[in-house]
Amino acid sequence: MIPLRFAVLASGGGSNLQALLDRIRSGDLPAEHVFTVSNNSQAKALERTRNAGALAFHISSKTEGSEEGVVSKLLELIDHHPVDLLVLAGYMKKVPPAVLHRLKNRVVNVHPALLPSFGGAGFYGERVHEAVVQSRCEFTGVTIHMVNENYDDGQIILQRKVRVPAGADAKTVGQLVLEKEHDSYWRVLKAFADGDVVSTDSDNPAEAVRINPEWLQRMSELD
Ligand code: GRF
């Protein structure tokens, strides 16, 4: 089997990236991590990438002189290091339309709630979990979805629920959700590698990927 080649965009801690790297190392995920880009020079994701022997790039409007410069640099990287999938893992910037166009229907994101609830502009980081706690939801969870030009709006590939413990604060909820993210993202990448999720060339955002119903059924049996 040819391993899935992927790149990562990350702004922060990169624990999701690390979980993917760990699954590659353990043999669970037949994939090759090619490079990581961060808009933040201090992102731990860059350090994790270097430690794993992959390419790590700090790219921002400061390093490139402008937002247009960032777009050119990202496109150049994608051209020089072709990938099957672009994986967003805590990337706090919008992916430029030109990049989405170049990697049509091949950009995925993980969101720490059950979209469409607690998604869209303004719902990031701890704010998501604070809103969940304030709404007294019994469940929150993880959504892994395709990326298009609107925040948190692409086709959903996988959702997994997390029970909100009575009286839990946002920090606790966030930790529980992050654990579930770590157990979920690699499964979606593996599904791409195995052909259970296949990118289409459709212009309809609701049909960005074809998902094998048997795979979805298997995922629904996870806790
Ligand atoms: C995760 O909660 C993810 O859902 C969100 O940003 C966070 C990134 O965490 N998009 P990490 O950098 O992977 O630790």
py3Dmol code that shows the C-alpha trace and the ligand (Angstrom):
import py3Dmol

protein = """\
ATOM      1  CA  MET A   1       0.000   0.000   0.000  1.00  0.00           C
ATOM      2  CA  ILE A   2       1.259   3.505  -0.819  1.00  0.00           C
ATOM      3  CA  PRO A   3       1.223   5.565   2.380  1.00  0.00           C
ATOM      4  CA  LEU A   4      -0.949   8.655   2.490  1.00  0.00           C
ATOM      5  CA  ARG A   5       1.223  11.752   2.252  1.00  0.00           C
ATOM      6  CA  PHE A   6      -0.003  14.621   4.382  1.00  0.00           C
ATOM      7  CA  ALA A   7       1.021  18.081   5.534  1.00  0.00           C
ATOM      8  CA  VAL A   8      -0.145  19.835   8.679  1.00  0.00           C
ATOM      9  CA  LEU A   9      -1.082  23.436   9.434  1.00  0.00           C
ATOM     10  CA  ALA A  10      -0.909  24.187  13.158  1.00  0.00           C
ATOM     11  CA  SER A  11      -0.659  27.255  15.360  1.00  0.00           C
ATOM     12  CA  GLY A  12      -0.125  25.866  18.821  1.00  0.00           C
ATOM     13  CA  GLY A  13       0.636  22.863  20.959  1.00  0.00           C
ATOM     14  CA  GLY A  14       0.271  20.318  18.229  1.00  0.00           C
ATOM     15  CA  SER A  15      -1.024  17.521  20.433  1.00  0.00           C
ATOM     16  CA  ASN A  16      -3.220  16.340  17.547  1.00  0.00           C
ATOM     17  CA  LEU A  17      -0.178  16.308  15.288  1.00  0.00           C
ATOM     18  CA  GLN A  18       1.708  14.316  17.924  1.00  0.00           C
ATOM     19  CA  ALA A  19      -1.137  11.800  18.157  1.00  0.00           C
ATOM     20  CA  LEU A  20      -0.900  11.275  14.392  1.00  0.00           C
ATOM     21  CA  LEU A  21       2.879  10.873  14.534  1.00  0.00           C
ATOM     22  CA  ASP A  22       2.507   8.345  17.347  1.00  0.00           C
ATOM     23  CA  ARG A  23       0.038   6.307  15.284  1.00  0.00           C
ATOM     24  CA  ILE A  24       2.409   6.332  12.312  1.00  0.00           C
ATOM     25  CA  ARG A  25       5.212   5.101  14.549  1.00  0.00           C
ATOM     26  CA  SER A  26       3.066   2.358  16.071  1.00  0.00           C
ATOM     27  CA  GLY A  27       2.096   1.137  12.598  1.00  0.00           C
ATOM     28  CA  ASP A  28      -1.616   1.931  12.995  1.00  0.00           C
ATOM     29  CA  LEU A  29      -1.580   4.720  10.410  1.00  0.00           C
ATOM     30  CA  PRO A  30      -0.081   4.009   6.966  1.00  0.00           C
ATOM     31  CA  ALA A  31       0.924   7.606   6.299  1.00  0.00           C
ATOM     32  CA  GLU A  32       3.899   9.857   5.752  1.00  0.00           C
ATOM     33  CA  HIS A  33       4.006  13.238   7.404  1.00  0.00           C
ATOM     34  CA  VAL A  34       5.751  15.474   4.883  1.00  0.00           C
ATOM     35  CA  PHE A  35       5.790  18.933   6.424  1.00  0.00           C
ATOM     36  CA  THR A  36       4.220  21.259   8.966  1.00  0.00           C
ATOM     37  CA  VAL A  37       3.552  24.957   8.532  1.00  0.00           C
ATOM     38  CA  SER A  38       2.846  27.241  11.452  1.00  0.00           C
ATOM     39  CA  ASN A  39       2.037  30.935  11.522  1.00  0.00           C
ATOM     40  CA  ASN A  40       3.620  30.979  14.996  1.00  0.00           C
ATOM     41  CA  SER A  41       7.383  30.559  15.300  1.00  0.00           C
ATOM     42  CA  GLN A  42       6.996  29.316  18.883  1.00  0.00           C
ATOM     43  CA  ALA A  43       4.417  26.638  18.070  1.00  0.00           C
ATOM     44  CA  LYS A  44       5.315  23.368  19.722  1.00  0.00           C
ATOM     45  CA  ALA A  45       3.966  21.707  16.589  1.00  0.00           C
ATOM     46  CA  LEU A  46       7.118  22.858  14.764  1.00  0.00           C
ATOM     47  CA  GLU A  47       9.361  21.281  17.392  1.00  0.00           C
ATOM     48  CA  ARG A  48       7.369  18.040  17.320  1.00  0.00           C
ATOM     49  CA  THR A  49       7.727  18.001  13.528  1.00  0.00           C
ATOM     50  CA  ARG A  50      11.500  18.474  13.620  1.00  0.00           C
ATOM     51  CA  ASN A  51      11.809  15.786  16.282  1.00  0.00           C
ATOM     52  CA  ALA A  52       9.982  13.404  13.966  1.00  0.00           C
ATOM     53  CA  GLY A  53      12.372  14.241  11.119  1.00  0.00           C
ATOM     54  CA  ALA A  54       9.900  16.100   8.902  1.00  0.00           C
ATOM     55  CA  LEU A  55      10.128  19.600   7.450  1.00  0.00           C
ATOM     56  CA  ALA A  56       8.909  22.469   9.638  1.00  0.00           C
ATOM     57  CA  PHE A  57       8.214  25.956   8.313  1.00  0.00           C
ATOM     58  CA  HIS A  58       7.263  29.178  10.053  1.00  0.00           C
ATOM     59  CA  ILE A  59       5.237  31.151   7.522  1.00  0.00           C
ATOM     60  CA  SER A  60       3.404  34.339   8.393  1.00  0.00           C
ATOM     61  CA  SER A  61       2.752  37.786   6.973  1.00  0.00           C
ATOM     62  CA  LYS A  62       5.809  38.888   8.975  1.00  0.00           C
ATOM     63  CA  THR A  63       8.133  36.312   7.408  1.00  0.00           C
ATOM     64  CA  GLU A  64       6.689  36.791   3.919  1.00  0.00           C
ATOM     65  CA  GLY A  65       5.980  40.530   4.058  1.00  0.00           C
ATOM     66  CA  SER A  66       2.243  40.254   3.314  1.00  0.00           C
ATOM     67  CA  GLU A  67      -0.752  37.907   3.257  1.00  0.00           C
ATOM     68  CA  GLU A  68      -0.218  37.524  -0.505  1.00  0.00           C
ATOM     69  CA  GLY A  69       3.320  36.415   0.279  1.00  0.00           C
ATOM     70  CA  VAL A  70       1.955  33.761   2.645  1.00  0.00           C
ATOM     71  CA  VAL A  71      -0.309  32.408  -0.088  1.00  0.00           C
ATOM     72  CA  SER A  72       2.559  32.238  -2.616  1.00  0.00           C
ATOM     73  CA  LYS A  73       4.797  30.483  -0.127  1.00  0.00           C
ATOM     74  CA  LEU A  74       2.128  27.912   0.776  1.00  0.00           C
ATOM     75  CA  LEU A  75       1.475  27.178  -2.901  1.00  0.00           C
ATOM     76  CA  GLU A  76       5.204  26.869  -3.549  1.00  0.00           C
ATOM     77  CA  LEU A  77       5.557  24.387  -0.690  1.00  0.00           C
ATOM     78  CA  ILE A  78       2.637  22.304  -1.919  1.00  0.00           C
ATOM     79  CA  ASP A  79       4.180  22.241  -5.400  1.00  0.00           C
ATOM     80  CA  HIS A  80       7.590  21.194  -4.109  1.00  0.00           C
ATOM     81  CA  HIS A  81       6.297  18.645  -1.630  1.00  0.00           C
ATOM     82  CA  PRO A  82       3.119  17.135  -3.071  1.00  0.00           C
ATOM     83  CA  VAL A  83       0.658  15.771  -0.532  1.00  0.00           C
ATOM     84  CA  ASP A  84      -2.613  13.859  -0.703  1.00  0.00           C
ATOM     85  CA  LEU A  85      -4.127  15.664   2.249  1.00  0.00           C
ATOM     86  CA  LEU A  86      -3.706  18.913   4.153  1.00  0.00           C
ATOM     87  CA  VAL A  87      -4.519  18.391   7.815  1.00  0.00           C
ATOM     88  CA  LEU A  88      -5.493  21.347   9.996  1.00  0.00           C
ATOM     89  CA  ALA A  89      -4.603  20.746  13.616  1.00  0.00           C
ATOM     90  CA  GLY A  90      -5.342  23.820  15.678  1.00  0.00           C
ATOM     91  CA  TYR A  91      -4.625  26.247  12.842  1.00  0.00           C
ATOM     92  CA  MET A  92      -5.945  29.650  13.885  1.00  0.00           C
ATOM     93  CA  LYS A  93      -5.885  31.264  10.444  1.00  0.00           C
ATOM     94  CA  LYS A  94      -8.229  30.838   7.529  1.00  0.00           C
ATOM     95  CA  VAL A  95      -6.821  28.662   4.750  1.00  0.00           C
ATOM     96  CA  PRO A  96      -6.419  30.909   1.690  1.00  0.00           C
ATOM     97  CA  PRO A  97      -8.896  30.142  -1.130  1.00  0.00           C
ATOM     98  CA  ALA A  98      -6.011  29.582  -3.568  1.00  0.00           C
ATOM     99  CA  VAL A  99      -4.702  26.773  -1.350  1.00  0.00           C
ATOM    100  CA  LEU A 100      -8.178  25.236  -1.043  1.00  0.00           C
ATOM    101  CA  HIS A 101      -8.445  25.428  -4.809  1.00  0.00           C
ATOM    102  CA  ARG A 102      -5.048  23.761  -5.359  1.00  0.00           C
ATOM    103  CA  LEU A 103      -5.924  20.991  -2.891  1.00  0.00           C
ATOM    104  CA  LYS A 104      -9.557  20.738  -3.887  1.00  0.00           C
ATOM    105  CA  ASN A 105     -11.548  18.522  -1.503  1.00  0.00           C
ATOM    106  CA  ARG A 106      -8.347  17.436   0.228  1.00  0.00           C
ATOM    107  CA  VAL A 107      -8.241  19.686   3.310  1.00  0.00           C
ATOM    108  CA  VAL A 108      -9.547  18.405   6.666  1.00  0.00           C
ATOM    109  CA  ASN A 109     -10.014  19.967  10.079  1.00  0.00           C
ATOM    110  CA  VAL A 110     -10.809  18.826  13.595  1.00  0.00           C
ATOM    111  CA  HIS A 111     -13.257  20.905  15.620  1.00  0.00           C
ATOM    112  CA  PRO A 112     -13.717  20.358  19.375  1.00  0.00           C
ATOM    113  CA  ALA A 113     -17.548  20.243  19.427  1.00  0.00           C
ATOM    114  CA  LEU A 114     -20.449  18.617  17.625  1.00  0.00           C
ATOM    115  CA  LEU A 115     -20.930  20.868  14.596  1.00  0.00           C
ATOM    116  CA  PRO A 116     -23.039  22.699  13.618  1.00  0.00           C
ATOM    117  CA  SER A 117     -23.359  23.458  17.344  1.00  0.00           C
ATOM    118  CA  PHE A 118     -20.606  25.627  18.811  1.00  0.00           C
ATOM    119  CA  GLY A 119     -18.962  26.309  15.466  1.00  0.00           C
ATOM    120  CA  GLY A 120     -18.246  29.244  13.197  1.00  0.00           C
ATOM    121  CA  ALA A 121     -16.388  32.504  13.712  1.00  0.00           C
ATOM    122  CA  GLY A 122     -15.515  33.121  17.365  1.00  0.00           C
ATOM    123  CA  PHE A 123     -15.815  29.495  18.439  1.00  0.00           C
ATOM    124  CA  TYR A 124     -12.227  28.443  18.988  1.00  0.00           C
ATOM    125  CA  GLY A 125     -10.095  27.197  21.844  1.00  0.00           C
ATOM    126  CA  GLU A 126     -11.518  27.359  25.358  1.00  0.00           C
ATOM    127  CA  ARG A 127     -14.451  29.507  24.169  1.00  0.00           C
ATOM    128  CA  VAL A 128     -16.051  26.454  22.606  1.00  0.00           C
ATOM    129  CA  HIS A 129     -16.002  24.522  25.871  1.00  0.00           C
ATOM    130  CA  GLU A 130     -17.134  27.537  27.909  1.00  0.00           C
ATOM    131  CA  ALA A 131     -20.175  27.840  25.658  1.00  0.00           C
ATOM    132  CA  VAL A 132     -20.869  24.114  26.022  1.00  0.00           C
ATOM    133  CA  VAL A 133     -20.711  24.348  29.824  1.00  0.00           C
ATOM    134  CA  GLN A 134     -22.928  27.438  29.870  1.00  0.00           C
ATOM    135  CA  SER A 135     -25.521  25.721  27.703  1.00  0.00           C
ATOM    136  CA  ARG A 136     -25.622  22.764  30.119  1.00  0.00           C
ATOM    137  CA  CYS A 137     -25.370  20.295  27.252  1.00  0.00           C
ATOM    138  CA  GLU A 138     -25.298  16.661  28.233  1.00  0.00           C
ATOM    139  CA  PHE A 139     -22.992  15.864  25.318  1.00  0.00           C
ATOM    140  CA  THR A 140     -20.315  17.602  23.360  1.00  0.00           C
ATOM    141  CA  GLY A 141     -17.758  15.932  21.129  1.00  0.00           C
ATOM    142  CA  VAL A 142     -15.458  16.002  18.156  1.00  0.00           C
ATOM    143  CA  THR A 143     -16.152  16.784  14.515  1.00  0.00           C
ATOM    144  CA  ILE A 144     -13.737  16.029  11.710  1.00  0.00           C
ATOM    145  CA  HIS A 145     -14.821  17.734   8.546  1.00  0.00           C
ATOM    146  CA  MET A 146     -13.741  18.907   5.132  1.00  0.00           C
ATOM    147  CA  VAL A 147     -12.649  22.516   4.894  1.00  0.00           C
ATOM    148  CA  ASN A 148     -14.149  25.104   2.607  1.00  0.00           C
ATOM    149  CA  GLU A 149     -14.110  28.876   2.605  1.00  0.00           C
ATOM    150  CA  ASN A 150     -16.472  29.241   5.563  1.00  0.00           C
ATOM    151  CA  TYR A 151     -15.430  28.403   9.099  1.00  0.00           C
ATOM    152  CA  ASP A 152     -16.519  24.960  10.313  1.00  0.00           C
ATOM    153  CA  ASP A 153     -18.903  24.522   7.415  1.00  0.00           C
ATOM    154  CA  GLY A 154     -17.550  21.681   5.276  1.00  0.00           C
ATOM    155  CA  GLN A 155     -18.856  18.159   4.839  1.00  0.00           C
ATOM    156  CA  ILE A 156     -18.712  16.183   8.058  1.00  0.00           C
ATOM    157  CA  ILE A 157     -16.689  12.972   7.911  1.00  0.00           C
ATOM    158  CA  LEU A 158     -16.813  11.780  11.511  1.00  0.00           C
ATOM    159  CA  GLN A 159     -18.413  12.885  14.766  1.00  0.00           C
ATOM    160  CA  ARG A 160     -17.853  11.315  18.166  1.00  0.00           C
ATOM    161  CA  LYS A 161     -19.696  12.232  21.329  1.00  0.00           C
ATOM    162  CA  VAL A 162     -18.211  13.065  24.714  1.00  0.00           C
ATOM    163  CA  ARG A 163     -20.418  13.124  27.806  1.00  0.00           C
ATOM    164  CA  VAL A 164     -20.130  16.366  29.801  1.00  0.00           C
ATOM    165  CA  PRO A 165     -19.677  15.315  33.451  1.00  0.00           C
ATOM    166  CA  ALA A 166     -22.034  17.055  35.888  1.00  0.00           C
ATOM    167  CA  GLY A 167     -20.435  20.229  37.228  1.00  0.00           C
ATOM    168  CA  ALA A 168     -17.408  20.000  34.905  1.00  0.00           C
ATOM    169  CA  ASP A 169     -15.673  23.244  34.001  1.00  0.00           C
ATOM    170  CA  ALA A 170     -14.545  24.230  30.506  1.00  0.00           C
ATOM    171  CA  LYS A 171     -10.990  23.059  31.140  1.00  0.00           C
ATOM    172  CA  THR A 172     -12.097  19.554  32.097  1.00  0.00           C
ATOM    173  CA  VAL A 173     -14.469  19.342  29.157  1.00  0.00           C
ATOM    174  CA  GLY A 174     -11.668  20.523  26.856  1.00  0.00           C
ATOM    175  CA  GLN A 175      -9.347  17.792  28.108  1.00  0.00           C
ATOM    176  CA  LEU A 176     -11.950  15.084  27.588  1.00  0.00           C
ATOM    177  CA  VAL A 177     -12.664  16.348  24.083  1.00  0.00           C
ATOM    178  CA  LEU A 178      -8.956  16.571  23.232  1.00  0.00           C
ATOM    179  CA  GLU A 179      -8.480  12.935  24.249  1.00  0.00           C
ATOM    180  CA  LYS A 180     -11.292  11.982  21.896  1.00  0.00           C
ATOM    181  CA  GLU A 181      -9.721  14.069  19.128  1.00  0.00           C
ATOM    182  CA  HIS A 182      -6.491  12.136  19.565  1.00  0.00           C
ATOM    183  CA  ASP A 183      -8.367   8.870  19.162  1.00  0.00           C
ATOM    184  CA  SER A 184     -10.319  10.129  16.138  1.00  0.00           C
ATOM    185  CA  TYR A 185      -8.147  12.093  13.741  1.00  0.00           C
ATOM    186  CA  TRP A 186      -5.832   9.190  12.887  1.00  0.00           C
ATOM    187  CA  ARG A 187      -8.864   7.028  12.103  1.00  0.00           C
ATOM    188  CA  VAL A 188     -10.007   9.532   9.487  1.00  0.00           C
ATOM    189  CA  LEU A 189      -6.536   9.734   7.955  1.00  0.00           C
ATOM    190  CA  LYS A 190      -6.399   5.946   7.886  1.00  0.00           C
ATOM    191  CA  ALA A 191      -9.786   5.937   6.158  1.00  0.00           C
ATOM    192  CA  PHE A 192      -8.316   8.187   3.452  1.00  0.00           C
ATOM    193  CA  ALA A 193      -5.297   5.867   3.184  1.00  0.00           C
ATOM    194  CA  ASP A 194      -7.535   2.779   2.971  1.00  0.00           C
ATOM    195  CA  GLY A 195      -9.988   4.303   0.481  1.00  0.00           C
ATOM    196  CA  ASP A 196     -12.905   4.367   2.915  1.00  0.00           C
ATOM    197  CA  VAL A 197     -13.005   8.135   2.456  1.00  0.00           C
ATOM    198  CA  VAL A 198     -12.275   9.340  -1.076  1.00  0.00           C
ATOM    199  CA  SER A 199     -11.975  12.921  -2.290  1.00  0.00           C
ATOM    200  CA  THR A 200     -14.230  13.728  -5.225  1.00  0.00           C
ATOM    201  CA  ASP A 201     -13.864  16.522  -7.759  1.00  0.00           C
ATOM    202  CA  SER A 202     -17.353  17.826  -6.991  1.00  0.00           C
ATOM    203  CA  ASP A 203     -17.952  21.561  -6.632  1.00  0.00           C
ATOM    204  CA  ASN A 204     -20.761  20.782  -4.204  1.00  0.00           C
ATOM    205  CA  PRO A 205     -19.277  21.172  -0.698  1.00  0.00           C
ATOM    206  CA  ALA A 206     -21.698  18.523   0.596  1.00  0.00           C
ATOM    207  CA  GLU A 207     -20.091  15.985  -1.756  1.00  0.00           C
ATOM    208  CA  ALA A 208     -16.419  16.793  -1.203  1.00  0.00           C
ATOM    209  CA  VAL A 209     -15.727  13.194  -0.181  1.00  0.00           C
ATOM    210  CA  ARG A 210     -17.396   9.812  -0.590  1.00  0.00           C
ATOM    211  CA  ILE A 211     -17.605   7.899   2.661  1.00  0.00           C
ATOM    212  CA  ASN A 212     -17.880   4.129   2.835  1.00  0.00           C
ATOM    213  CA  PRO A 213     -21.022   3.453   4.918  1.00  0.00           C
ATOM    214  CA  GLU A 214     -19.455   0.291   6.384  1.00  0.00           C
ATOM    215  CA  TRP A 215     -16.557   2.360   7.706  1.00  0.00           C
ATOM    216  CA  LEU A 216     -18.997   4.852   9.226  1.00  0.00           C
ATOM    217  CA  GLN A 217     -20.870   1.984  10.833  1.00  0.00           C
ATOM    218  CA  ARG A 218     -17.598   0.680  12.343  1.00  0.00           C
ATOM    219  CA  MET A 219     -16.818   4.149  13.674  1.00  0.00           C
ATOM    220  CA  SER A 220     -20.263   4.472  15.229  1.00  0.00           C
ATOM    221  CA  GLU A 221     -19.529   1.337  17.257  1.00  0.00           C
ATOM    222  CA  LEU A 222     -16.573   3.019  18.985  1.00  0.00           C
ATOM    223  CA  ASP A 223     -17.412   4.547  22.342  1.00  0.00           C
TER     224      ASP A 223
END
"""
ligand_1 = """\
14
GRF
C -7.960 21.183 19.212
O -8.887 21.237 20.264
C -8.657 21.284 17.886
O -9.925 20.716 17.897
C -8.763 22.751 17.664
O -7.576 23.290 18.200
C -7.067 22.426 19.207
C -5.663 22.116 18.839
O -4.971 21.440 19.847
N -9.007 23.037 16.272
P -3.508 20.892 19.557
O -2.667 22.050 19.060
O -3.612 19.800 18.553
O -3.016 20.409 20.890
"""
view = py3Dmol.view(width=600, height=400)
view.addModel(protein, "pdb")
view.setStyle({"model": 0}, {"cartoon": {"style": "trace"}})
view.addModel(ligand_1, "xyz")
view.setStyle({"model": 1}, {"stick": {}})
view.zoomTo()
view.show()
